Amino acid sequence: MKWNQLPLGPLQTNCYVLSNQEECIIFDPGEEPDKLINYIGSKKLKPLAVLLTHAHFDHIGALDKIRSQYSIPAYIHEKEAKWLLDPALNGSQSFMPEHPLRCLPAEEIIAVQDELTIGSFSFEILETPGHSPGSVSYYLKEEGMVISGDVLFKDSVGRTDLIGGNEALLMKSIHSRLLTLPENTIVLPGHGPVTTIEDEMETNPFLNGF
């Protein structure tokens, strides 16, 4: 299995394309749909679904065009299903009022922390709220990697000053859901460089001493 990180849009939100032979899963198509489409075409991949870590505007900006291009479903946690349709909730009304985002409803709703299988891909869905109420991380045990969205970054953690943010809950999510993963687990964050659980346990100033 292979993965590629594509920083998209003015906030350089990391979109990930996880591929297995000719099929792929797309995570958080935040902007620049043509760039993503060109990459997928260059690799001759067939997308199966879009998985969202959460519904902030910088993670969903290209969602509708990507879904339409490939006729694939989007997955979102139930606590943020309405955020796709509401610019006030997804933050676009505040941060980009000239282009408020109103996406189509998600085809698939994540209701519980469970295992998700799509084609040959299998993920463990970890509920990791705090940055936003419906933030989830996708753990691939066999690959030793977790796609953490805006929950955990290299040497940082997600902001909690947006709608539904909760610092105490964020820290609880990180410590109970992410730092309990094997230390060699690769962390693919929503912004910035890739890291590992071990590195964040040792050097992240927001976690040390918590």
WOVEN-V252446 format. One record per helix or strand of 3 or more residues. SS is the DSSP state (A for helix, B for strand). FROM is the first residue (numbers start at 1). TO is the last residue. If there is no record, write none. Layout:
# WOVEN-V252446
SS | FROM | TO
SS | FROM | TO
This chain:
# WOVEN-V252446
B | 2 | 8
B | 13 | 20
B | 23 | 27
A | 33 | 42
B | 46 | 51
A | 57 | 60
A | 63 | 70
B | 73 | 77
A | 78 | 80
A | 82 | 85
A | 87 | 90
A | 92 | 95
A | 97 | 99
B | 108 | 110
B | 115 | 118
B | 121 | 127
B | 136 | 140
B | 145 | 149
A | 167 | 178
B | 186 | 189
A | 197 | 203
